[in-house]
Amino acid sequence: MINVWDKNWQKGIAPDIHPELIHSVEKYAKGKKILEVGFGSGGDLTVLTQKGFDCTGIETSKVAYQNAKKKKQFKSFFQNGEETTFGDSTFDAIFHQGVLEHFKNPQKFIREQRRILKNKGMVVVDVPQKWNLFTIYKNILQFLGIWYGGWERSYSVKELTTLLKSQAFTILKVEYRGIYPHRWGKLIYPEKIIKRKWAKNLLSNPPFNIIQKTVRKLYDSSSIIRLLSAHNLIVVAEKRPASVGIDARYAEGDLVGIGKFIRDLTLNLSKKGITCTLFYSQKPKYPLSGRNIKSVILPAKNRYLFEQVALPKALASHKIDYYHAAGNIGVPLFCPVPALLTVHDIIPLEIKDYFSYSPFPFLSKASYLFRLKTSLLKAQTIVTDSLYVKKQIASVLGVPPGKVTTIYPGAPRVLKEGNLPASLKNQKYILNHGGIDIRKNQEKLIEAFLPVSIKFPEIKLVITGENIRMRKNLDKLAAKLGLTKRIIFTGYLTDATLAAVIRNAALICYPSLSEGFGFPVLEGFASKVPVISSHSSSIPEIAGDAAILVDPTNVPQISKAIDKVLTDKKLRGQMAQKGIKQYNKFDWEKAANEYIRLYNNL
């Protein structure tokens, strides 16, 4: 710790500039673009301007603003909020003196500075130090209700460094400096700023007048007393890449749906310098690796122990800045860091009998509701993949719309194709590749395929994904309709194999009952394959006019749409062109930038 005690400050002389601040800016600033907030006379910026820095100032004092404006000292100079909305990553350095202590929400003030700082940009924070004689005396007068010097907060070294670290800053240096004359003047002549007559009379008589005289004599005679009564704290900090902890349990097994979302978001965040720590409950089948990506396995006997015990401890021990619950639920009741929750859908509450395949339907639904509602309550910010889901959680669960932001995920990556499964070679087929689930509506699809199979005897229906319980029912239905040999269940496919299966499909039919986003639709678009999907939930938002949308409960309508696409070559070409155009609207880089903005505002 460096103790900077300038002789001018000991004498009670306030120079126009702070040598420590100028030195810090010159030493640590990586460029030339500087912002100073609340700089009084503007002496600091005058010196920095003369040294070649591009300086911008924001002043709250009307007099100081007018004086500096007359001198035309700076290129950019604003009073209060006038024209002071700066873009992201604008400045190389920001410093302020006598400003932070006046904010009742200092986190928000520092967070905004982080937003407008460039990578590795620095901030110099100058605030009154806690527990010096001036602060103690001021606190006493505030408690008595006779202090008229304005509301302000004092900071200890630990409090200020903790505040900056919590907003993803690295502490470079801690200094002390003397205090402005008007500040120690308030200490040894408090009657000058006390406006209540009874208080002035009280301070003018024993024992208070004797105490004041004693303090003044001590102040004039002792440098130690001056040090204790009049020094400020200066902390120099550097913006560092934020660290985000991500609940990666949905990416432990085969990567479908949310698992792919976690993978693609992580890869794009890491490219932008964000350190991503993935928290698993077991060793993942397809572990993610790369620069700025870490994996942590938190063995837990059940999901509650993972979320409420193991995860909070890990977030603290791994020094995570922000936590991202990426799979609808998973925010701890006592989360040690700010939390963001992505709600992809609330399908279990939309689909009747959704929990019927569970051994204990009532308990499964109760558990789901408890974890969902507590996560919605504890998260500082909620993100949905579509406007449809945003409306749903507002209407069904009563979540305030102002707490929810919609960020469209990027389109799925176009991967190098693998080999087609042997069962699909030289086959013409309709593809349904969203996984097997009650909401995927495969029973209606199989029924709709019956008349298609009669008119087009060469075509088959291919369904990907694994679900042992539902597969039995689908097999029974196929046998009942005489379609056992016309329907192929592939099971889970790797990304490369799936890419080949999609590319070679005659069309994709995805009549899902409900979707939070709908990756299979975009995967079809990417491969220039015609897509038939539902006119409900989020699908119209994502598909636009590039797909044929049908009522997913209307079997004849699904059959008719399939027939139309198979028989109209011109229509297939038009749908392929529109599909590529729609696919290009969804960009992972844009989505990652929006998530980073939300992390920084938590």
N, C-alpha and C positions, 0 to 999 in steps of 0.2 A: 504494500500500500504506500503510495507516494503522498507525502504531506507538503502541499504547496501553500506557503504562507507569505504572501508578498508584503514588503514593508509598507507600501502605500495603503494596504488594507489595515494594517496595524494602526496607522495614523488616522484612519477614518476617512481617507481620501478615495473617492470612487473614480478611477480612471475611465475613459470612454470605452476602453476595450478590456477584455479579459485575456491576458497573455496565455493562460493555460488552454483556453478554448481555441485560440488562433493556432497555437502549437499543435493541438490535437487534430485540428482540421488539416493542417499542412502535412502532418505525419501519417495520418490514417486514411484520409480521403483518397480514393482511387482515381478520381477525375476532377473536373473543375466546376460542376454544377452544384451549387450550395443553396440550401433554404434555411433561413433563420426565422423563428417564430417568437414574437413578443420581445423585440430587441431594444426597446427604449430609444436611446439616442442614435442607435444605428452605427456606433463606432466600430463594432466588429465587422460589419459588412463593408464599411468604408475601407478598412485595412485590407480585407480579403479582395475587394474589387481592385484596389491598387496592386495587389499581388497577382492579378490576372484571373481570378476566379469569376465565374458567371454566377452572380448572386441574386437571389430572390428573397424578399422579406415580407413578413406578415406582421402588422402592428395592431395592437388593441388600444393603445393610447392615442387619442385624437390629436393631442398636442404634438407628440413625437412624430406621428404620421405626417402632419402638416409641415413640421420643420424639415424632416428628411425629404419630403416631396419637393420643397422649395430648393433644396440643395441639388436635386437631381442626381443623387448618389448612385442609384441602382437602375438596372434595366427594368426590373419588375418589382413593384412595391405595392402592397395591398393593405387595406384596412379591414379588420374583422373578416367577414366572409366574402368580401367583394372579389369576384373572379379568382377564388382560391381553390377551385376543384382541379386538382392535378391528376394527370394520367398515371397509370401504373409504371413503376420503375423509371421515374423522372429524374431523381436527384442522386448524386454521389454521397452527399452528406447533409444531415439536418442537425441543427442545434438550437437549443432554447434555454433561456434563463428566466426563472421566475414565472413559469407557465404551468408546468405539470401539476404543481401543488394546488392549483385552483380548479382542477377537474375532479368532480365527484365520481367519474368513471374513467380512471386513468388508463385502464386496459384498452378502451375504445380509442383514446387519443394516441397511444403507442401503436396500436394496430393499424391506424390510418397512416402513421409514418412508415411502418413496415411496407405497406402497400405501395407507397410512392417512392421508396428507396430502390435503387438498383441492387442487383446481387452483390453481396459483400459491401454494400454501402454502410456508412457509419452514422451513428446518432450520438450526440453529446447532450446529456441531460443534467441540468443544474437545478437543484432544489434545496430548500432549507433542511439541514440535518436535524434528526430527532434528538430530543433530550439535551440540547444545549440550554444555557440559562435564558436566552431570548425566548425559545420555544416554551419552556416551562412557565415563564412569567406570562407569556401570551395566553397559554392554556388556562391559567388561573383566571385571568381577566375575561376570557371567553366564557368560562364556567359561571362567573359572576354576572355575565350579560352586559358588561360595560366596555367591551373591546369593539372598536369601530374600524379596525384595520382591514376588514374583509376576511372571508372564509378562505383558509388554505390548509393543506395537509403537510405534515413534516414526515420525512423518511429516514429510516435507519439504512445502513449499507445493505443489510440483509433484505429489507423490504424492497428497496429499489432494484437491486440485482435480481431478486426473485421475479419482480414484475417484468423486467426486460427478458429474462430467460424464458418466462412463460409465453412470451410473444416471439420466440425463436430468434433471440439475439445472443451473441457470445460476448461476454464481458472482456474488454481489452485493458481497461485501466480504471482505477478509483483514485480520486484526488479530493482535496479540501481547498477551499478558498475563503477569504474574508467576506464580510457582509457589507452591503451598501450602508452609507452613513445614515440614511433615513430609517434603516431597520434598527441599528443600534440606538438611534435617537428615540425610537419608539420604546426601547427597553429602558433607557435611563431618564427619559422625559415622557413617561406614559400619559401625563395629564394633557399633553398636547393633542392627543387623539381620542381622549375620553370626553364625550359630549354631554353626559348626564351630570347635572349640577350636584346632586347628592354624592355622586362618585368622586367628583373633583374635590368637594369639601372633605370627603373622607380621606382622600390621599394627601390632602394639605395639612392634616393634623396627625399627631402621634397615634400609633407608632409608625404609620405608613410613611410619613415624610422623613422620619429618621432612617427607615430602611432604604428609601430611595437615595438619600444623601450618602449612606454607607456604600451602596452599590456604585454610585458615581465615583466616589473616591477610589474604590477598589478597581474600577474599570480604568481610571486614569493612571493608576500606579502599578498595575499588574498585567503583564502580557498574557499570563496564564488565564486570568479572568476574561481578558478580551478573546482569547482563543475559545474558551468554553461558551462565551456568550454570543459570539458573532462569527460563526463559520458555516459555510454551505458545503454541500456534497455534490461532487461532479463525477458522473460515470460515463465512460466512453465505451460504446458497444458496437458490434458489427453484426449486420444482418446475415444470418446463416440459412441454409436450406432447411425447411421445416421437416419434421419427422412425423409420419402418419402411421398409426397402428390400424391395421385392417383385419376385421373378423373374416378369416378365410375358410371357415368350416364348410361352406358350400363348394369349395374348390378342392376338397380332399379326395373325392372319388372321380368318376368320369365327368369330364368338363362339359356340362350342358347348362343352358340358361344362365342362372346367377353365377355359376362357376366360370363361364366364359366372360361374363361381365367383370368379375374380380380379376381375372387374368389380364384382360385388355386394359382396364383402368390402371392396374398396377404397372404394367409395362409403359404406359404413356406418362404416368406420373413420374416414374423413375427417370425417364428421358429428360424431364424438365428439372432434374436435380432434387426432387423430393425423395427423402429416404423413406421407403415403404417397408414396414415390419409386418409380416403376415403371421397371424396367430392361428394355429391349427390345434385341433384336439387329438389328432393322430397323424402319423406320417402320410403325406399326400401321395396319391398315385402318380400325379404328374407335377412334381415340385417346380416352382418358378425360381429362376436364378438370373443374375445379372447385376450390373452396377446399380447401387442404391437399393437393392432388394435383399431383405433378410427374412429368414423363416424361424419361427419359434414354436415349438410343440409344447402345449400345456395339457398333459394327460389329466383327464378329469373323468370321474365315474359317471357323471350325467351332465346334461346341458346346463342345469342350474348352478352346479359347482363351477363349471367353466365360466359362466357369465358373471356370477356374483362374487366368486372368491378368487379363482386363479387369474382371470383377466385383469381385474383392478390392480392386483399385486404386480402383474407383468407390465402393465402400462406405466406404473410408477418406477419399477426397477430398470426398465429399458429407456427411461427418460423420453417418453413419447410426448409430442406437443399436442396432437389432436388424435381423437379416436374416430374411426369410421366403421359403423355397423353396416355392412354392405349387403345384408340379406334379410331385410324386412324387420328383424328383431335383433336383440343382443346387446342393448345398452344397459350396463350395470346400474343398479339403484344408487350406488355410491361410486360414481365414476370419477377418478382423480384428475381427469383432463377434460376439456371441452369435447363434446360428442356430436357427430353428424350421423344421421340415420337415412339410409336409402330404402324406401318402400317401393318395391317393384310392382306389387299388387296386393290386394286383400281377397284373393280368389276364394280361400276357404269360407269367407263370409258371404260370397256371392253365389256359390254353387250349392244347390240343395243336396243334402246327403254327402257332402264332400268327405266327411270323416267316417263314412260307412265302412270303408275298408280297414279302418283301425280296429284292433282287438277291443279297445275301450273307447268308443266314439265320444261319450260325454266328457271323459277326462281329457282326451286329446283336444277337444274344442276348448275346454276351460283353460288348459295349459297354454294353448295358442293365444287366446284372448288376453290372458294375464301378461304374457311376455310381450305381445304387441302393444298393449295399452301402456305398460310401464316404459317401454322403449320410446313410444311417442311422447310421453310425458317428460322423460329425462333428457331427451336429445335437445340441444340448443337449436339445431336447424334440421329440417326434414327435406329430403329430395325425393322426387318421383320421376320415373322415366317418361311419363306422359301426362298431359293435362287431364286425361280421363281418370287416372289414379288420384291425382290431386283433388279432383271433385269428389271422388268416392270416399277418401278418408275424411274429407270435410263433412259430407252429408251423413255417412254411416257412423263415423267415430267422433265427430264433433271437433276435429282438429282445426284451429284457426287458420284460414287460408294464408294469412300473413307470415305464418311460421314455415310455410311450404314453398319450395322452389322447384320448378321443373327443369331438368337437364336431360335432353335426349342423348342416350349413349351413342357412340360412334357405330357405324355400320361394321358388321363382322368382316374380318380380314379375308381377302381372297387368297387361299392357300394353294400351294402346288399340289396338283392332284396325285393321289395314290392309285392303286389298282382297284378296279371294280371287283366286288365279291364274285366268286365263280357262279353263284346262283343268278346273277344279274347280267352276265355277259350274253350279248346277242338277244337281249330282252327289251321290249317296249313296255314302259311302266309309268304309272302315276305314283308320285312320291308323297308320303306324309312323314316328315322327319322331325317333329317337335317333341318326341318322347311320348311314352304311353302314360296317360293320366286321365282321370275322370273328366277333366275340363277340356281335354284335347278332342273329345267328341268322336272317337274312332268308331263307336258303335253306329252312329248315324252315317259316317263315311262308308262303312262296309255295306250298310243297307243301300246307300246311294250308288255304290259300285255295281250292285246286282244288274240293273238294266244296262249299264255301260258295258259290262262283261259280255252280255248277250249280243249287243250291237257290234262290239269290237273284240272278237274272240282271241285276238293275238295279244291284247294288253293285259297287264297284271297290276296289282296294287301292292306297293312296297311300304311297309311301316317299320320305322327304326325305333330303337330304344328298348329298355327293359323294365318290366313291372310284372313280377311273377303272379300276383293276385289278379290283376286286371287281364293279363295275357290269357289266363284260363277262360275267362268269360268271352274274350274276343275269339278264341279258338272254337268255343261252343257255337257262337253266332255264325262264324264262317262255315262250320260244318252243317248247321241248320239250313243255311241258304245255298249249300252246295258249292261254296267258293274256296274250299280248303286248298285246292291246287292252284287257285288263281291269286292267292294272297301270300306274300313272302314277308316273314318277320325276320329282320336281320340281326336284332339285338343291338347292343351299343357299337357304334362305329368310330374309329379314330377320325381326327379332323381331316387327314389326307384322304382317307377312304370315303368319308362323307362328301368331301368336295367332288370326288369323281362320281358318286351316286347322284348328287344334285345336278351336275353338269350333263349327265346322260339321261335325265328324266324327260319324259314328254311334257309333263306339267307337274306343278306342285298343288296339292289340294290340302288346305289347312283350315278346316271349318271349326276353329276353336270356339268354345263357349265364352271364354274370357281370357284376355291377355293384358299384361301391364305394359308391354312394348311389342314384342313379336319379331324376334331375330330370324326365325325361319322364313318369314316373308322377304326380308332384306337379303337373306342368303340366296333365295331364288332369283331376286332381281340381279344380284351380282353375277350370276351365271347365265343371265339372259334367258331364263326359263319362265314361261307363263305361270302366274300364280292366281289361284282361286282361294279366297279366304272369307272371313266373316264380316258382316256389316256392323258388328257390335263391338263394345269395349274400345280398346285403343287402336284397333286395326285400321279404321278409316284415317286416323291421324298419321299413321306410319306409312300406309300403302298409298295414300293419295288416290290419284286416278289411274295408277299403274297396274292395279289388280282388279279382277272381277270379284265383287263382294256379294255374298249371299246370306240368307237367313240360315244360321247353323242348325236350326231345329227343323228346317223344311227339307226333307229328303228329296222330293221331286225337283226342287229348285237347285240343289247341289248336283244332281244327276244331269239336269239340263245344261248347267254351266260347264260341266266336264265335256259333255257332248259337243257343245258349241266350240270350245277351244280345240278339241281334237279334230274337228272337221273344217275349221276355218284357218288356213295357212296365213292369210293376210293379217288376221287378228293376232295370231301368235307373234308375227313380226312387229306389229305395233306395240304389243304388250312388252316385248323384249326391250324396245327402244325407250319406252316410258319407264320401265323398271330400272334401267341403268341411271337414268336422270334422277329418279327418286332416291336410289341408293347413294348417290353422290352428295345428297343433302345432309347426311349423317356422318359427322367427322369426329374421331376420337381425340384428336389434338384440341379441337374446340371444347369438347366435353371435359377434358382434363384441365384446361385453363379455367373453366367455370367452377370446377370442384376446388381448384387451388384458391380461387377468389373466396369461395365460401369457407374453406379452412382458415384463411387469414382473417375472416370476419367473425369467427366463433368467439 
